[in-house]
Amino acid sequence: MAEFIPVPPFDLVVFGATGDLSLRKLFPALLHRYLDGQIPPTSRIIGAARTEMDTDAFRKMVHDSRRQFSPDACVDEAKCDEFLKHVEYVTLDATAPAAAWKPMQDLLASGGDKVRVFYLATAPSLFVPIAQRLGETKLATPESRIVLEKPIGRDLASAQAINDGVGQVFDEKRTFRIDHYLGKETVQNLLVLRFANMLIEPVWSRQTIDHVQITVAEEVGVETRADYYDKSGALRDMVQNHIMQLVCLVALESPNSMDADAIRTEKIKVLHALRRIGPNDVALKTVRGQYKAGMIDGKKVPGYADEVGKASRTETFVAIKAEIDNWRWAGVPFYLRTGKRMGMRRSEIVVQFKDTPVPIFGSGVGEPNRLVMRLQPDEGVRLWLNMKEPGPGGLRVKTAPLDLSFAEEFGARYPDAYERLLMDVVRGNLALFMRRDEVHAAWEWADALLAAWDQVGADPKPYTAGSNGPDASAQMLHQDHRAWWDAE
């Protein structure tokens, strides 16, 4: 297990501290970093929200949510209670005039010149007002950073407005646009796999790769996010950010170094090379779907329209044939797929290589090599190779994986994405965060597809909850003589 190096002392303010993201992810992540000795004892975590309560009540809320969402986090309850002593709370309406921010000013004034991190676990509509108040109240010091959760807007125009407004207070070097997928071990390991292994990089191109598949499948429905989701849909919620980032890391050229801007500059090149999908292409290159009632894990679940309480044309599933117009990837399709209420929760990248040029063992013997990188639920890497099946008699070929499970190889537990990313914010390391022009380039591509869908006007295709999406998704690959990789 890697050594955990403590970060400098800091004050971290979480706006939207009583929300689902904060209680499920952020506070448990900070607890784990505290238990591993990465958070110095003079650091503070300050929750801020409109809910009227005192610090003791908020500490109990954090304690109870940890027991609910991370029941195995604490072997030593005394250490968990010690962590709570570093947690404070301020009742604050983020849209209130600057005068209402005095309690926050007084609390942070007692922290000296430590690094300040302002984490906005709020609706995007609050990003600019909060940033402006932080500027007006002089809380945004030269050593402070701001963290913006996705989505950054709902289209290019709104993303530009957010970035312009936040940028008036926090320059680009102090703005951390977080996408937790970039903090996952497998995603980071993709860069190491490609650029630290001479075996891999020479075959990472159109010469040997047939196609790439990226799947982000969820078993859950929209649940408490119905109001937000019905205005967004799968493309805005998952493809424009999470999946685009994965595409970039698979396809980018080697950066000159691991410097943040060197990596992000190469990602931008990929986004600019992504071919736009217009109205004439959407029927062949995209599939929109919406789940209907079905069975998941033996339980009947409602359809999307029942969950949102109305008929809707919002897509809960999308499959896309994306193409990158550059020398490395010309002719290599990237098949992207994401959906809710699918048969299995998983996020993975599948790189399928071409068949051998001459089938000396017979036609149809063995399968093409595949490199499968799973992000969740069990992070790891599998390389599927064709091997001789042991035994006497004739030569029989069997496809089997070389398997690297991170949990088995490196220990029962390693830091999750938010743990790593939060510590990188404190350190000021921007490598795993999105640059402004990345956000804009991703929205330009997504906006073109959204406009094409609007122009065509087709309704999402229904699919049964617990399935792998609409049949049209499989047909999209079948017309290219390919198929989705759905092996467990």
N, C-alpha and C positions, 0 to 999 in steps of 0.2 A: 504494500500500500504506500502511496506517495506521502511524503512528509507534509504536514499542514503548517504552513508558514503564517504566523500572525500578521494581520493587516494593521495599519496605523489606527489609533483611536479615532472614533467617529461618532457623530450624531446622525441617526437616520430617521427621517420623518416620513411616515406612511400615511398619505392622504387616502381616504376611503378605507380606514383601518378596520371598520366593522363589516366590510364586505366579504364575499365568498373567497376571492383570490387571496386577500390578506390572511384570513383565518385558516384556509386550507393549505396555502403554499408558502406565503412569505414568512409568517412567524415560525412555523415549523422549520423552515430552511435556516432561519437565523438561530433557532435553538440548537440545531445540529452543529452549526459552525461554532457556537459557544461551547458546546460539550466537547468538541474536538480541540478547543484551545485557540481558535483562530481569532476570536473577538476579544480585544483587550478589556480588562475590567473597568476602565474609565469610559467605555462606550455606552451610548444610550439609544434605545429604540423608542420613538415617540409616535403613538397613534393619534391621528386627527380625523374626526368625522363630526357630522351634525348631531349624532345621538347624544343626548344629555346623560353623562355618567362621570364618575370620578375615576381616578387611577386604579383604586382597589377593585372596582367593578369591572374595569377593562382587563385588569390582570386575570380576574376570574374567567372572563370570556375567553381570553387566550388560553388559559389552562384547560378549560372545558373543551375547547375546539381541538386542542392538541390531543386530548384523550379520545375524542371522537374520530379525528382524521389521521392521527399518527400514534396509535395506542402503544406501539412498540418503541417509541422514540427514547424513552427514559428507562434505563435500568436503575439509575439512582435518582429517586424522586427528589432528594435534597438538592441535587445539582439543577434539576428543572426549576425548583422553587428559587434557587439562586439566580437563574436566568431572569425570572420574572421581576426581580428587584431592579433590573436594568430597563424595564418597560415603564413608560409614562403615557399619559393620555391628556389630550386637550380637546375640549368641545369647540368645534369651529365650523362655521358655514364658509366654505371656500369662496363663495361669491359675495360675502359680506364686505363692507367698506374696510379700508386699511385699519381704521381705529379698532375694529373688532379683533384684530390679530395681536393685540398687545399681550395676551397670555402666552402666545407662542413666542413672541419676541422676548419676553422676560425669561422664559424657560431656556431658549437657545442662548441667550446672553450669558447664562451661567456656565456654558460649555466651553468658553474660551475660544481658541483659534483652531479647534479640531476640524477635520474634514466634515462637511455637511452634505448629506444626500437627501434629496426630496424625491420620494417615490410616489408617482401619481397612479394609484390603483383605482382610477375613477373613469367615468365616461369621457371619451375624447373631447366632448363639448366643454369640459372643465379645464383642459390642458392650458389654454391661453389665459383664462382668468386667473388661475392659480399662479402661473409664471409671472403675470403682471403684478399680482399682489406681493409675491416674493421680492420683486424689484422695488415696488413702492415702499415696502416696509424695511428695506435694506437687509433682508434675511439672505438674499442671494450674494454671498461673499465671493471673492475670487477663488476660494478653495471649495466652493459648493458645486454639486452636480445635480442634474435633474434626470429622472428616469421616466420614460414614457412607455406605457403598455400599448400593445397593439389592440385594436387597429389604429393606425395613424390616419384618421379620416375615413371617408367612405368612397372617395374618388380622388382624382389628381387635384382638383381645385380645392377641396377641403383639406387635403394633406398639405398643400402649399400654404394655405392660410394658417394651419396649426404651426408648421415649421417657421413661418415668418413671425408669428406672434411670440412663440417661445424663444426664437432666435434674437428678439430684441432685448432679452434679459440674459439668456445663456448662450454663449457662443458654441460653435460646433464641437469643440474639444471638451465641453462640459455637458453635452447632451447625449444621453444614452437611450437609444430606441431599442427596447428589449424584445427579443423573440426567443422564448425559452427553448425552442428546438435547437438553437445554436449552442446551448449549454450542455446538450446531451453528450454522453461519452462517445457514442457511435458516430455522431456528426463530427466531433472534433477528431476522432480517430480516422475519419475519412481522409483528412489532409495528411496525417502521418502515414497512412496506408499508401497513399499515392506518391508522396514526395520523399519518403524515407526508405522506400523499397525499390531497388532497381528492377526487381521482378515484375512490378506492377506498371509503372509509368510508361514503359515502351509499348505496352499493349493497350493503353488507355486512349483509344481513338477509333475512328471509322474503319480503320484497316482490320481490326479484329473484333470490335463490338457490334453486335447486330442491333440491339435496342436497349433502352433503359426504362424501367418501371419504378414509379414512386407511388406508394399507397399509404394513405393515412385514414384508417377505418376506425370508427367508434361504435360501440354498442349502445351508448346512451342516446336519448333524443334531445330535444331542446330544453326540456325541464324548466328551470326558473329563468332561462334566457329567452323565452318565447318572444317578448316584445322587441328585444334587440335583434334576435336572429331573423325575425320575419322582415325586418328592414334591410338585412344584409345578405343572407344566403351563403351557401358553401364557398362560392368563388371569393367573395370579400372576406369571409371569416377564416378561410384556411389556405386557399390557393395563392392569393396575392401576397401573402407574407410567408407562412411556414413552408409551403411547397416550393415557392419561388426561391427561397433561401437554399433549400436542398438541391434544387436544379443547379444553382450557381456553384455550390461546392463540388458537385459531381463534375461539372463542365469547365470550371475555370482553368486557365493556364497557370503554370507555376509562378507564384509571386517571387519577387527578388529577395524577400525576407519575410519573417513573421510579424513585421510591423503592421499595425492596424490599417493604415492607409494603403499599404502595398496589397494586402489581401482584399480590401474592399474595392480597390480600383479594378482588380481582376474580375470581381463579381459584377461590377457595372458593365464590363465588356460583354459578359454573357447576356445580361438583360437587354442590352442594346441589339444583340444579335438574334434575339428571339423573334421569330417570324410572327407578324400580326395575323390574327384570325378574323376575317371579314365575313359579311353576310353570305357570300357565295361558298364559304368553307365550313360554316358551323354545323351543317347537317352531317358532313363526313368526318369532321375532326373534333366534335364535342358531343357530349350527352349530358343532359340535365335530368335529374330524377327527384322524386319526392316519395318518402316512405308512407306506406299505408299500414294498417293494423297487421300484426303478426306475432310470432312467438320468438322470444329470446331467453335462453337458459330455462326453458320449460315454462315461462310465464308469458301470458298474453300482454302485449303492449299496444297502446292506441296509435292511430295514424297521426301524421303531422297536423292535418286540418283539425282533428279533435283536440290536439294539445294547444293549438293557438286559438281555437274557438271560432274559426271561420275558414271559408274556402280561400286558398292562397296559391299564387304562382311562384312562390319562393322555392328555390332548389335546395334540397338537403343532400344532394349527391351531384357530383360533377366528374366526368371523365374527359380528358383532353389529350389529343395527339399534338404535342408541341414539337417544334423543329427549330434548330439553332443554325443559322446561316453563317458558319465560319469553316475554315479548312479542317479543323479537327473533327467537327461533328456533322458536316453536311451529309445528308442521307441517313442519319441515325435518329429515328424517332424517339422522343421521350414521352412515354405514356403516363399521364398523371391521373390519379384517382383519389377522391376523398368522399366520405359520406357518413351520415349518422344512421343509427339503428341497423348496422350491418352485422354480419354473422359472427364476427370476431374482432376484438379490439387489437389492432396492430398498426405499427408504423414501420415501414421498411423500404429500403432501396434495393432493387434487383438490377444488376448489370448482367445482361445475357450476351455471351460471346457467340461468334459465328460457328457454324458446323465446320468440322475438319474438311479440307478440300477433297480428300479421297477417302471414301468409307471402306477401308481395307478389311474391317471386321464384319462387313455386311451392311446393307441398307437398313436404317431404322434401329441399329444397335447402339445403345447408350443414348445420352441426351447432350445437348450443348452445355458447355461449362457455364456456371452461373456463380456470381459473387453476390451473396445476400447479406445485407447489413440491416439488422433489425434494431430500431430505436426504442420500441416498446412492444409488449410489456417486459420482455427479457432481453436486455441489450446484449448484442454479440455480433459476430461475423462468421458466416459460413461460406466456404468455397466448395462448390459441387464439382467433383471430378469423376471421370469414368475409370473404374478399376476392374481388375480381374476378380471375379467372384471365387473365393477359395474353394478347393475341392478337386477330386480327381475327375477324369473324363474330359469332355470337351471344354474349350475356352469360352467362358460366359462372362459378359461385360455387365457390371452393375454400377449405377450412379450413386455415389455416396459422398457425404460432406466431410471436409476438414472443419472442425467445429471449435470456435473460440467463444466461450461464454464468459463475459466479464465477471459475473458473480462467482463462477467457479475458479477462474484463474486469478483474480485479484482480491478475493475476499467476499464475505457475505454482503457487505454494504459499502458503497462508495457514494460520494456527494452527488445529489441530484442537480438538475439544471439550474434551478433558482439559487441553490447554495453557491455554486460556482460563479454565477453571473453577479450576484450581490457582492461577493468579495472582489470581483473584477471592477465593479463600479467604485468601490472604496479605493482600490489601487489606482484608478484612473486608466485602466486598460480597456481600450475601445475596440479591440480586435474582433470580439464576438457580438458587436452591436452594429445596427444598421446606420449607414451614413445617409444624410439627407437626399443625395442624388440617387441612392439605391431605392429609397421609398418612392421617389417620383418616377423612376424608370419602371418599377414594378406596376405602379398605378397606370402608367401610360399603356402598358400592354393589357392590363385587366380592363381598363376603360374601353379599349377597342373591342374586346370580346363582349362586354356588357352591352355596348351599342349595337353590335351585330345581333345579339339575342333579341334585343328590343325591336330591331327592324324586322326580323323574321317572325317574332311573336308567337313561337310555339310554346305550349304548356310543358312543364316537366313531366317526364314519363314516370308512371307509378312503379314502385317496387315494394315487395313485401318485407316488412321488418324482419331481420334475421337472415336476409339473403345478402348476396354480394353486389346488389344494385340492379338496375334495369338490364334486361336482356340485350338492349341496344349497346351497352357498354362492352359486352363480350363480342358482339357483332362488329364493333368498330375495329377491334384487333383481328377478328377472323378475316375481314376483308383484306388485311395485310398478311394473312397466313401466319398469324401469331395468336397467342393466348395469354391471359393474365396468369401470373404465378400465384396460386392460392394454396400452396402446400403449407402445412403448419410447421 
